[in-house]
């Protein structure tokens, strides 16, 4: 379970990993009610996959960004494609900006749950039913920060929770769409497991939530589509925090 850390944000000291080139998806079409990389669900649109980001330079041109690095001090845009490493290490504030730069927005909590579980009232998981099916989604693998730095969490630092090597460890974070059976009734993938996904709106205590669980834990804070952690501020990020964007339906 991701812990809350009241520490000054530090820069991870590990060397920056090489960014592998990949082909970015072509510009989305505005002809339909949703962007072409999105799915229409009731009254809104949602990205089919978890997002990766690109950096925007002074001219607004897109430049590659390593999904294993934070986006501190950078202007970024959310992108969507299958078979790419999604962006972890991102806060709600940063994810909202990335979505806005793609003419989208962060999903609301009820939108996330609806897109994840479908319309059947007894379904708790994207693949249906009320029981978890181990191995269908990318979850339940334990804390990778504990594996990398030891399980004495009182000694761990915020920088260690944001170390680039964590999401590069074998058997952890998967590329988008790598678990094809972890798909919602409407066709959204990885809404349970892989990365926690930020959603809009504070709770009654002023905290915001990330949902769906991660590859380390997709069980402790609720079943499947109802997994939520609400103990962090909107500026918090670590290796497990990711996002996907929603959008309003265009007439």
C-alpha positions in Angstrom: 0.0 0.0 0.0 1.4 3.4 -1.0 2.2 5.5 2.0 1.9 9.2 2.5 5.1 11.0 2.8 5.4 14.5 4.2 8.9 15.1 2.9 10.5 17.7 0.6 10.3 16.6 -3.0 13.8 15.4 -4.0 15.1 14.6 -7.4 15.8 10.8 -8.0 19.5 10.3 -8.2 19.5 7.4 -10.6 20.8 8.1 -14.1 18.2 8.9 -16.7 17.3 5.8 -18.7 17.4 5.8 -22.5 14.1 6.6 -24.1 13.3 3.9 -26.6 11.8 5.4 -29.8 8.3 4.4 -30.7 5.7 5.6 -33.2 3.3 8.0 -31.7 -0.4 7.7 -32.7 -1.5 10.1 -35.4 -3.5 13.1 -34.5 -7.0 12.3 -33.2 -10.0 12.9 -35.4 -12.5 15.4 -34.3 -15.2 14.1 -36.7 -17.0 11.8 -34.2 -18.3 12.4 -30.6 -14.9 11.2 -29.1 -11.3 11.3 -30.1 -10.3 8.2 -32.1 -8.2 6.8 -29.3 -11.2 7.0 -26.9 -14.3 5.0 -26.2 -17.8 6.4 -25.9 -19.4 5.5 -22.5 -22.8 6.9 -21.8 -22.4 10.7 -21.7 -18.6 10.9 -21.8 -15.5 9.6 -23.6 -12.5 7.8 -22.0 -9.1 6.8 -23.3 -8.8 3.1 -24.2 -5.3 2.9 -22.6 -3.4 4.5 -19.7 -1.5 7.6 -20.9 2.1 8.2 -21.8 3.3 11.8 -22.2 5.4 13.9 -24.6 7.2 17.1 -23.7 6.3 20.3 -25.5 9.1 22.7 -26.3 9.0 26.5 -26.6 7.4 26.2 -30.1 4.8 23.7 -29.0 6.6 20.9 -30.8 6.4 17.4 -29.3 9.6 15.8 -27.9 9.9 12.4 -26.3 9.8 12.0 -22.6 10.9 8.9 -20.6 8.0 7.3 -18.8 10.4 6.4 -16.0 11.1 10.1 -15.1 9.0 12.6 -13.3 7.6 15.6 -15.3 8.7 18.2 -12.8 9.3 21.6 -14.5 8.1 20.3 -18.0 5.1 21.1 -20.1 3.7 17.7 -21.2 0.8 16.4 -23.3 -1.1 13.1 -22.8 -0.9 10.6 -25.6 -2.5 7.2 -26.0 -1.3 4.1 -27.9 -1.1 0.3 -27.4 2.1 -1.4 -26.5 3.9 1.5 -24.9 5.1 2.1 -21.4 2.6 4.3 -19.6 3.7 7.3 -17.6 4.1 6.8 -13.8 5.7 9.3 -11.4 3.0 11.9 -12.1 0.8 13.9 -9.8 -2.9 14.9 -10.2 -1.9 18.5 -10.9 0.5 17.3 -13.7 -1.9 14.8 -15.1 -4.7 17.4 -15.4 -2.3 19.7 -17.3 -1.3 16.8 -19.6 -4.9 16.1 -20.4 -5.7 19.7 -20.9 -2.9 20.0 -23.4 -4.5 17.2 -25.3 -7.9 19.0 -25.2 -9.2 16.5 -22.7 -9.7 16.3 -18.9 -9.1 14.0 -16.0 -11.9 11.5 -15.4 -14.4 12.0 -12.6 -14.7 9.2 -10.0 -18.1 8.0 -11.2 -17.0 8.0 -14.8 -14.0 5.9 -13.9 -16.1 3.3 -12.1 -18.7 3.2 -14.8 -16.1 2.8 -17.6 -14.3 0.1 -15.6 -17.2 -2.2 -14.5 -19.9 -1.6 -17.1 -23.6 -1.5 -16.3 -24.3 -4.7 -14.4 -24.9 -3.8 -10.7 -23.1 -6.8 -9.3 -19.9 -6.6 -11.4 -16.9 -5.3 -9.5 -14.2 -6.1 -12.1 -13.8 -5.1 -15.7 -14.1 -8.8 -16.8 -17.3 -9.2 -14.8 -18.4 -10.8 -11.5 -17.6 -10.1 -7.9 -14.5 -12.3 -7.6 -11.0 -11.4 -8.5 -9.4 -13.6 -11.2 -5.7 -13.6 -10.5 -3.4 -13.0 -13.4 -6.1 -11.5 -15.7 -5.0 -7.9 -14.8 -1.5 -6.8 -13.8 -1.7 -6.7 -10.0 -0.8 -8.3 -6.7 2.9 -8.2 -7.1 3.9 -6.4 -3.9 5.8 -3.2 -3.2 8.6 -2.7 -5.7 10.1 0.1 -3.6 10.3 -2.4 -0.8 12.1 -4.9 -3.1 14.5 -2.3 -4.3 15.3 -0.4 -1.0 14.1 -2.7 1.8 10.8 -3.0 3.7 11.6 -0.5 6.6 9.3 2.2 5.3 10.2 4.6 8.1 13.7 4.9 6.4 12.5 5.3 2.8 12.6 8.7 1.1 10.3 10.4 -1.3 13.2 10.2 -3.9 13.3 6.5 -3.6 9.6 6.2 -4.2 10.3 8.1 -7.4 13.4 6.3 -8.5 13.4 5.6 -12.3 14.5 2.0 -11.8 11.3 0.9 -10.0 9.1 0.8 -13.1 11.9 -0.9 -15.0 12.2 -3.9 -12.7 11.4 -7.2 -14.2 7.9 -8.5 -13.8 6.4 -5.1 -12.8 4.9 -2.4 -14.9 3.6 -3.7 -18.3 3.1 -1.9 -21.6 -0.4 -0.8 -22.4 -2.7 -3.6 -23.5 -0.4 -6.4 -22.4 -3.2 -8.0 -20.5 -5.9 -8.2 -23.2 -8.4 -10.0 -20.9 -8.3 -7.1 -18.4 -10.8 -5.2 -20.5 -14.0 -3.4 -19.6 -17.3 -4.2 -21.2 -16.9 -1.0 -23.3 -13.3 -1.8 -24.3 -11.0 0.1 -22.0 -7.9 -1.8 -20.9 -5.9 -1.9 -17.7 -8.5 0.0 -15.6 -7.6 -2.4 -12.7 -3.9 -2.9 -12.0 -0.7 -1.7 -13.9 -0.8 1.9 -12.6 -3.0 3.8 -10.2 -5.0 6.3 -12.1 -5.8 9.8 -10.8 -9.4 10.9 -10.8 -11.0 14.4 -10.3 -12.5 15.7 -7.1 -11.5 15.9 -3.4 -13.2 13.8 -0.8 -14.7 15.3 2.4 -11.3 15.6 3.9 -9.9 17.6 0.9 -7.9 14.6 -0.4 -8.0 13.4 -4.0 -8.0 9.8 -5.2 -6.3 7.4 -7.5 -8.2 4.4 -8.6 -8.0 0.8 -9.9 -4.9 -0.3 -8.1 -1.4 -0.9 -9.5 0.8 -3.8 -10.4 1.9 -3.9 -6.8 -1.5 -3.8 -5.2 -4.9 -3.9 -6.7 -6.7 -5.5 -3.7 -6.1 -3.7 -0.4 -8.1 -0.6 -0.9 -11.2 -2.0 -2.5 -12.2 -4.6 -5.0 -11.4 -4.1 -8.7 -13.1 -1.0 -10.1 -13.8 0.3 -6.6 -10.2 0.3 -5.5 -9.4 3.9 -4.3 -6.6 5.6 -2.3 -7.6 9.0 -0.9 -4.8 9.9 1.5 -2.6 12.0 -0.8 -2.5 15.7 -1.9 -2.9 16.6 -5.6 0.8 17.3 -5.9 1.8 13.8 -4.7 3.4 11.3 -7.1 5.4 8.1 -7.0 6.3 5.2 -9.3 2.8 3.8 -9.2 0.8 6.9 -10.0 -0.5 7.2 -13.6 -3.6 8.4 -15.4 -5.8 8.4 -18.4 -8.0 11.1 -19.8 -11.7 11.6 -20.3 -13.5 14.1 -22.5 -17.1 15.4 -22.9 -19.0 14.1 -25.9 -18.9 16.6 -28.8 -22.2 17.3 -30.6 
